[in-house]
Amino acid sequence: MSAPEPEPVAIRGAMIRLGQLLKLAGIAADGGEAKALLEDGHVHVNGAAEHRRGRQLHDGDVVSAAGGRVRVVAAPPAEGE
């Protein structure tokens, strides 16, 4: 049985930092919780364990943590940007 498709999480721009994504996706309630998840080794990016809160994520990256699985979806720039 394969894993369910990750939930898409739209971001503004081409990049978001991992700590910000964890909060945006509702996986972590705040920065402290995001930091604890990372320190305890509960966060994986594209299948590999990740400990850096500042890790840059881009369109298509998949993050798994605390039972949640999300895919970064970069929104196209708005007109005039």
C-alpha positions in Angstrom: 0.0 0.0 0.0 1.4 3.4 -1.0 1.5 6.5 1.2 -1.3 9.0 0.6 -0.6 12.0 -1.6 0.8 14.9 0.4 -1.4 17.8 1.2 -0.5 20.8 -1.0 0.6 24.0 0.8 0.8 27.1 -1.3 3.5 29.6 -0.6 4.1 33.1 -1.9 7.3 33.4 -3.9 9.7 30.6 -4.9 11.1 29.7 -1.5 10.1 29.2 2.2 12.1 28.2 5.2 11.3 24.9 6.8 10.4 26.4 10.2 7.9 28.7 8.5 6.4 25.9 6.5 5.8 23.8 9.6 3.8 26.6 11.1 2.0 27.5 7.9 0.9 23.9 7.3 -0.3 23.6 10.9 2.2 20.9 11.8 3.7 23.1 14.5 1.8 25.6 16.5 4.8 28.0 16.9 8.5 28.3 16.4 9.3 26.5 19.6 7.3 23.4 18.6 8.9 23.5 15.1 12.4 23.6 16.7 11.5 20.7 19.0 10.3 18.6 16.1 13.5 19.3 14.2 15.8 18.6 17.2 14.0 15.3 17.9 14.5 14.1 14.3 10.8 14.0 13.5 11.1 16.0 10.3 11.9 14.6 6.9 12.3 16.6 3.6 12.0 14.5 0.5 12.5 11.4 2.5 15.7 12.5 4.4 15.9 13.5 8.0 16.3 17.3 8.4 17.4 19.2 11.5 17.8 22.8 10.1 14.9 25.1 10.7 16.3 27.5 8.1 16.4 24.9 5.3 15.1 26.4 2.1 12.2 24.6 0.5 11.1 25.0 -3.1 8.2 24.0 -5.3 7.6 20.2 -5.2 9.5 19.5 -1.9 7.7 17.1 0.4 7.9 17.5 4.2 6.8 14.8 6.6 6.5 15.5 10.4 4.2 14.7 13.3 2.0 12.5 11.2 1.5 15.2 8.5 2.8 15.1 5.0 2.8 18.3 2.8 4.1 19.3 -0.6 5.3 22.9 -1.3 3.4 24.6 -4.1 4.9 27.9 -5.2 2.2 30.3 -6.3 3.0 32.2 -9.6 4.0 35.8 -9.0 1.2 38.3 -9.1 1.1 40.8 -11.9 3.5 43.6 -11.4 5.9 41.6 -9.2 
